[in-house]
Amino acid sequence: MLRWIIFVVIYIIFSFYGLQAVKTVTKASALHYLFIFIAVIVAGNFIYQFSIGAEGRVLNPSKSYAFGVLLAFMSLNLVIVPILLGEDIIRGAMGLYDKLVTKETLDIPSRRKFISQIALGIAALPFASLLYGMYKGKYRFRVLEYVLHFEDLPEAFDDYRITQISDIHSGSFDNRKKIEYGVDLINEQKSDVIFFTGDLVNNKASEMVPWTDLFSKLTAKDGVYSVLGNHDYGDYVDWPSADAKRQNLADLIQIQKTMGYDVLLNESRFIEKDGQRIAVVGVENWGKGGFKKAGDLRKATTNVDSKDFKILLSHDPSHWEECVIHDDYHYHITLSGHTHGMQFGIEIPGWIKWSPVKWRYKQWAGIYEKLGQYINVNRGFGYLGYPGRVGIWPEVTVITLKKGTNNA
């Protein structure tokens, strides 16, 4: 109860400043009442959605949208507050100065209209961006292509094409046509193999049932391989029993197998071509910061030779720096996801790549190299929590393997 009281108090303070900006800019009382109405509806829906019974830390679509709309509305006020608060401090200081120096009655100067206009103008940017992210950004799929060179790549695999997708989070989807487009986009890459690096669902295997027909369409000459992500284990649900939780995981694995995916549970496979081979190693989730650490490199490579060319599928990129790059085996490429790029940031190719998630993960989006080994952190196909994306768009990664060195 205390947390809701604190939330309401903070929300009222921030909304009050937003209302003051609106009142200063326009005298139309209808707009003033509209602002108050929206503020009440946004807060009321958020409190309602997060107060009703839940099965643990489960964010269903209704809760996600309640959170997203609140975030957008609060972003408006978060920009306005420091600007108008700063103006209030200056106005108060000026009034106090006049009182002390001129000995006249304390007279606080009125708000200046252009300050409120500036505040509203600046605040409109994150507000509009967050609304756009929920309306269109979450399904703004893009294909990112990379070429990686390896001197020890088997010659038969020169120009071998890999498509990676990650973090489908099917429990968040709300637009079938957009998902159909995304699936078609993956197949259009005509890669030799497809790798999925975890988080098929948000919480439960049942979330994937309405989408199995679509994702069953994913095809590649050398197959579709997958691993588990932290959300696939059902750890964020209050299950009625341990057996129910185990059954949920078993159902999720079976769904993937039914779709034609080869699920690697601390296992490896070989892709052979013209008498040569590369190893595909898949580990269960391993992550820092309280996340499940079920990944076992030793178990996954029992039939893999140290000289094999190896591609590792590991959902959480923190695994790479903590365990992978210092392992006795040399993992040429690690494919991960997990971060979503926080679904928010700024990316201008060749200029800037930034997201707040960089303060949590050193490798959070794109290709990184260390000790002669590469990792690609996919930004994710779906979304979770905030039901949108701003600047960090959903991604289909295509990596082409080349034999030799990069002389470019």
N, C-alpha and C positions, 0 to 999 in steps of 0.2 A: 504493500500500500504506500509506503514511504516513497518508493521510486516513482510512482505515478504522481504523487504530490509534487515532488521535485521537478518531474517532467512538465507538469502543467504550469508551474510557476515560471520556469525558464521559457516555456513556449509563449506564455502570455506577455512576458517582458519583450521578447523578440518580435512578436506580432504587433505589440503596441508601437514599436518604432517603425515597423513597416506601415502601419496605419497612419502614423504621423507624416511619413513621406508622401503618402497618397493624398492626405488632407491638404498638405502644403502645395502640391502640384495642381490639384483640382478642387473646386468647391462643390462639385456635383455630389450631393449626399447619397445618391443611388450607388455610386461607386464605393463610397465609404462603407455602406451597409453590405455591398457585395463582397468587399474584402473581409469584413467580419464574418459573413456567412461562410465563405470559403475556409477561413481559418478554423471555424468551429467544426465544419464537416470533416476537414482533413484530420484534425486532432481526434475528433470523436470516432472516426473510422479506424484510425490507428490504435486507439485505446481498446476499442471493441475487438478488433482482430487479434490483438496480442493478449487479451484477457480471457478469451474463451478457451476451453480445454484444448490441450495439445498432447501429442504423443512424444514429448521430448523436445529437442531443439529442431523441430521440423518447420521449415518455411514453405508453406504451400503457396500457390499462386495468389490467393487472396491476401495473405499476409505480405507477400513480396510487393504487390502493388500498393498496399497501404503504406509500406515503408518507402517505396519509391516516390509516391506523391508527397509524403511528408518531407522526404529529403529535398525534393524540388522546391517545395514551398519554403522550407527552412533556409535553403541556399539563397533565396531572395532576401530574407530577413538578415541572414548572417553577413551579407555585404552591406546592407543598409545600416545596421546597428553601429558598427565602428565609425562610419562617416557621420551619422547624426549625433552619436554620443560625443564625438570629437567637437562637433558644432555646439552641442549643449555646454561642454566645458568652456569653450571660448565665449559663448554668450553669457554664461554665469560669471566668468572672470571679468568680462566687460561691465556687466551690471554691478558687480561688487566694487570694481575700480571707481565707477562713477559715484557709488554710495560713499566710499571712503574719502575720495578726493574732493568731490563737489558737495558732499554732505546732503545730497538730495535723496529723495525716496528711492529705494532699490527698484530699478527698472530694467528688467531683462529684455534685451532686444528680441524681436520676433524672428522666427526662422526665415532664412533666405530661400526663396523658391528655387533658384538655380542649383543650390546645394542638394536639395531633394531630387531635382531632376537628374543631376549627375549620379546620385546614389541609385535611383531607380534604373537609370540607363546601364550602369555597370552591373547591377544585380540581375538585370534581364538576361545577361549572357549565360551564367550558370543555370539559371532557371529554365531558359529555353533549351539549353543543351541537354539537361537532364530529362526534360519532357521528350525531346527528339530521340534521346537514347532509348526511351521506353517505347516510343511509337515506331521508330524505324531502325535505330542503331543496332539493336540486338540481333537483327537478321541481315545486317549489311555484310554478307560473306565476302571474303576476298581470298585470293590465292597468292601465297608468297612462295617464290621459287629460289632455291639455292643450289649451287654447284660446289661439291666438296671433292678435293683431290687426295688420293692416297697412293703412295708408291707400292704398297703391298696389297692393293686390291687385286683379287684374282682377275686375270685378263678377260675372262668370260663375262664379268660383271661391269665392264667399262660401259658407260652410258646407262646404267641400271637406274630406273626411276622408282622412287619411294614416295608414297603419299601418306602423310601422318595427319590424323585428327585426334582430338582429345576433349575431355570434359563435355560430353554430350548433354548431361543433366536433363534427361527427358521429362522429368517431373515438372519442369518449368515451362515447357512448350505450350503455346496457345494459338499457333497459326500453322495449319497443316500445309498450305501451299508454299509457305516460306521454307519449311523443312524439306518439302519435296525438291524445291529449287536447290537447297544446300546439298542434298544427297546426289542429285543429278550433277552438280558442280564437281563433286568428288569423283564420280565415275568419268566425267569428261576429261579428267587429267590422264586417263589411260595409262596409269602407272603399272609397273610390274608387280607391285605388292602394296597392300594397305596395312598400316599399323594404327591401332587405336590404343591410346595410352591412359585409359581409366576414367572413372566417374561416369558411368553410363546413366546412373540415376542420381536423384538427390538423397533418397532414403530407402525406398522400397522397390523390390523387383517389379511389383505390379504397375509402377509408373511407366515401365517400358512397353507393356503389353499393347497399348494403342499404336505404338510406333514400330513394332517389329516388322510389319510388312514393308515399310519404307526402308529401314536399315538393312533388311535382308537383301535389298537390291545392290548393295555394295559388292562389287566384284573386281578381281584382279587376277592376272594369269597365275601368279604364285600364291594367291590366297589372301585372306584377311586374318591378321593376328591381333590379339588383345591381351591386356593385363587389367588388374583391378586398381581402382583409386580409393582414397579414404572414404568417400561417400558410398561406395558399393557394399561395404560391410554392414551397413545398418547401425553404425555406432551411435547415431544421433537420435535414435528412436527408443522410447520406453517400451520394450517388448514385454508381452505377458509372461514369457519364459525364455530360457536360453535355447530351448529346442526351436521355438518360433523364429528366433534370430538366425540360427543355423540353417533352418529351412529356407528362409528368405535369401540367404547367400547361395544356397544350392539352386534355388529357383532362378536366380540372376545368372548364374553360370550356365545353367541349362538353356535359358533364353538365348544367350550368346551362341551356344553351340547349335541351337536350332536355326539361328540366323546364318549359320555357316562360318562363324568365327572360331579360330583355334585359340582357346583361352590358355595362356601360359601362367601356371601357378608355381613359380620358382622352377621353371622348366626351360628347355631349349629345343629348337628345331633347326634343321639344316635346309637351306634352299640350294639345290644343285643345278648346275648348268654346264654343259659341255665337259663333264668330268671334274669340274671344280665346284667349290661350295663356299657359302658364307653362313655363319651361325647367327640365329635370331634367339636372343636370350631374354626371357621375360620374368621379372620378379614381382612379387606382391608388393603392396604399398610399404614404403619406408620413408618416413619424414621426421624432421626435427620439430621441436616445439609441441610435444604432446601427441603428435599424430602416430598412428599405428606403425609399428616397425616389424612387419612380417616378411619383408624382403630378405632373401637369403641367396647371395651370390654363389656361395660354395655349392649349395644344393642345385641351383639353376644351371651350373656348368659342369656337372659330373661327367657328361659325355662330350665336353668341348675341349679341344686342344688349345694350348696357349698360343699357338701359331695361327689359329683360325682367324679370319676376318670376322669381327664381332659387332653386331648391332644390339644394343641393350634397350629394352623397353622398361622404364621405371617411372611411375606416375609423378612423384615429387622430386623436383630438381635439387632439393637440398641433399638428396642421396648421392648425387654426383660428386660434389666437393667433399662430403664427409666420408664417403666409402669407396666410390667407384674409381676416381682418377688415381688413387694411391694403392689400388688393388694390384696383386701380382700379375693378374691378367690385364692385357691392354684392350680396353673397350674403345674401338675406333669411333663409334657414334653412340650417344645415349639420346633417346627420345623421351621427353617428359611433357608435362602440362601443369595442372594444379593451380597455378597462380591466377589464371584468367587475365593477367596484366591488370588485375584489380577491376577490369571492365571500365577503367577510367584513366585517361592520361592524354598525352600529346605526342604524336608521332608525325614527323616530317622526314621522309627518307633522306639520308645524307646530312641532315641538319640536327634533328633532336629526337630523342626517344626517352620519354619520362613518364613515370607513374609513381604514386606514393608507395606502391608495393616494392619498389627498389630498396626501401629501407628495411624490408623484411627478408627479401631474397636477393642474393647477389646475381643469380641467373634467373631472370623473370620473364623474358620474351625474346625470341630469336636465337641466333647462333652464337655460341661462345666456344673458345678454344683454350685449353690448358694442358700442359705436359703432352702435347701432341695428340690430344683427344678432344673430340667435339661433343657438344650437347646442343640440341635444339629444344627450346621451351615453347611449345605451341600455346597460343593465346586462348584456345578453347573454341569449341563449336557452339556451345550453349551458354547459359548464364545462370547465376544463382544469387539469391539475396536481392540486391537491386535488380529489378526486371528490365535491364537495358544495358547499353554500352555507349560510352562517350569517348571517342578518339582511339580506343583500343577495340578494333572490330573483330568479329568472329573469323576464325582462320582455318584455311586448308593449306597445309604445308606440302610442297613438292621438293624433294631433294634428289638431285642427279649425282650419282657417283661416277667419278672419273679416275682412271688409272694414271699415275704420274704426279708431277708437281704442278702447282699453279704458278705459271710464269708471267701471269698478267701483272 
